Amino acid sequence: MRTRAKKKLLNLSIRNGYGNINVVVSAPKVCNFTFFGIFIVTIVVPELENVSIRLNNWFVDKNWIDRKKICRRLTNMFPGIANAKNLIFDSESIEALNKISDLLVSLPSPFYNLKFVKLPRGFKESSMSSALRSYLLGGSPKAAIVTKFPQNHGVEDSIADADRARHTDASVEGTDKDQASSSKGRIDSGLWRSHEVNYEFVCLLDRIMQKYPETFEHFTTKNKKLCTMNLNLLCTSLNDFTKISMTSVDSEMIFGYREVFSYLQNLGLNVSWAVNRLKYIEHLRFSKPLISELHSIDCHIDNAKTKLQELQARFDDAKIKQKDLLARLDDAKVKLQDVQTLRMEKLSEIEQAFGTMGTNLAVGFIGDDLLSNP
Ligand SMILES: *[C@@H]1O[C@H](CO)[C@@H](O)[C@H](O)[C@H]1NC(C)=O
């Protein structure tokens, strides 16, 4: 039973300020770790199930250089948790890693045992750089990126649960293969017009009904089971469809969705509105190269921004160094003046003791003036 298993689990949360903290954990039974902040960790745990990394609020009040440093320190943390099965990121931590993608390219993936990398709600998998993806997944060929753990996976992520509770109204996220059979219980399913559909689809169905009521005009609801399955299918497809970023639209995707929508039409769901959008997207994307050109300009903008930020950081660095050098320069000037004054004083001491000839001879040759013409 899941609940009983949950009680057996040992959870450990560690919170850090900004210091470089070394943590050694030797606890054979702990399987859920939550790190609030960045640590250098050594975890002696044979089965490290879930590791949550949360940098919420870590970047507040930090300048760009410090942020970059923090981002880099994240990578030093990973070798200590290399056997983690599930990695759970909050948006700050995954974005931090995304920012240092150029650095990640040269690093091998530290993880060798991963099953899932869980992204925070609202973070699009498509906005993850390919460098970050291969950094995280490169060492674990079977690993997958998810926004929600599969239901039969057994992972109880209290943070995810909290998120779920907070976002119930906007629940439009990835689905599981077994969701079509909605007999699992009240928690996973919701009621929509007496159909027991997936819980998170209720709002979506409401919205479809409101905006495109014709969708359900010829939808037959005789067989309850089939009806539920088809509604879930509709939602799953639309959910995925609406979240495709314009940059990743290609003809294969267009072709795929054309088939999906025509399949839905055959089920009696009139999704001509979605078909129209698909047509329009195809037109927008492929009738003229303008969108590709825009995307490539956006890439150039990103590169230029990165370059600018780097130079700005170097410039700021140089400014600090220059200030430092100026201070040392002033210091050197004062020191020179001091010893010059000291010399003057010493010469006048010599003059007082030995007269002018003494001072003249003090720094010259002992024969000076001795044989010269008068
Ligand atoms: C589907 O809906 C559209 C309006 O969006 C309508 O023009 C069309 O006739 C409908 N198709 C069927 C088969 O009912």
The ligand as a Gaussian input file, in Angstrom:
#p B3LYP/6-31G(d) Opt

LIG

0 1
 C      -18.228000      21.160000     -36.953000
 O      -18.253000      22.497000     -36.469000
 C      -18.188000      23.492000     -37.461000
 C      -18.176000      24.827000     -36.764000
 O      -17.010000      24.991000     -36.013000
 C      -19.308000      23.360000     -38.428000
 O      -19.178000      24.333000     -39.470000
 C      -19.316000      21.980000     -39.044000
 O      -20.425000      21.814000     -39.881000
 C      -19.338000      20.926000     -37.938000
 N      -19.192000      19.617000     -38.529000
 C      -20.030000      18.639000     -38.288000
 C      -19.736000      17.331000     -38.959000
 O      -20.978000      18.770000     -37.558000

